[in-house]
């Protein structure tokens, strides 16, 4: 039987600290939150592996190091309001909820959303509001958000999500590369009503379904 508490400690000490995850509050959340509870029973044994874990239907729980660094880059504050796009079974939303005032978890798959809502409820995370809807549209009714996490790779960030950022707000995402190439984690910041981004590190995060590809020019 897997010793999940030991696996959790090994994840923090072996995967996260050596890879520039230094935020004390985030490390505490990662060390306490039972990642295995956000997975189907069939894959709980690999909950703490340093890889993306399949959830079925082409969806994945993001690799711990990539997810942790994206959240850390958001610089979440206790008074912030957050949005997690592609929340799946809720692990990223649960982590963020430990660091900010309130989180809206958006998921397009009703089965994943139901599982995530039940798990966050069971863990006493009352400040996570679950919404089922189209990922690329965000949740404008609860905007603006101080931090937005896209929990999966996309080819480009829809303008609708940038529009839902508060002034000074931050959005973290992995932008996918060309076929066979690594993607790049990026942070976007809204300043003076203009959102600009910068690259952070390479990441092989799987694509998140539901986002349109950028338009191509034809001649």
C-alpha positions, 0 to 999 in steps of 0.5 A: 500500500502506498504511503501517501504522506511519505510520497507527499514529503518526497514530492516537496523535498525531491521535486519542488524545492530543488526546482525553485519552488520557494514560497513558504505558504505554497510549500505548506499547502503542497505538503498538506493537501492530499493530491491522491484525493483528486485522482481516480482510484486507478491512478492514485498510486502515481499521484506524486510522480513527477509527470502529468497524470491522466484523468481520462477523456484527454485530461490530465492532472498537471505535473507537480513542479510545473503547477507549483511554479505557475502558482508561485509566479502568480504571487497569490495574496490573501486578499486576492480572488482567483479563477482556475480555468480547466479545474478538472478534479480540483487540485489546482483550485484547492491549492490556490484556495489555501493562498487567496480569499476565494477561488472560482473553479471553471470546468467544462466536463460535468463529471470532472466538475462534480468530482472536484466539487465533492472533493473540495467540499470533503476537504472543507474548502468552502471558498471554492465555487464551482462553475460548469461551462466553456473554458475559453469564456471564463466566468465573467459574472464573477470577474475581475480576478486578481489571479487566473490559472489555466490548468493545462496548455493552450495555443493562445490565451483568449481575450475573454480571459485577459478581459477578466483580469483586474488591474494589476492582475496576473495570469499563468499558463503554459503555451504549447509549442509546435508539434514535437516541441516543448511548450513554454510557461508564461506569466501575463500581467495587466498594467494600465489596462494592457496585458503583456506576457513574458516566458518563464520556463519550458514545460511539456504540459498536455493541451487543454481541450476547448481552446481554439487555435490561433488563426492562420494566414493563407495566400 
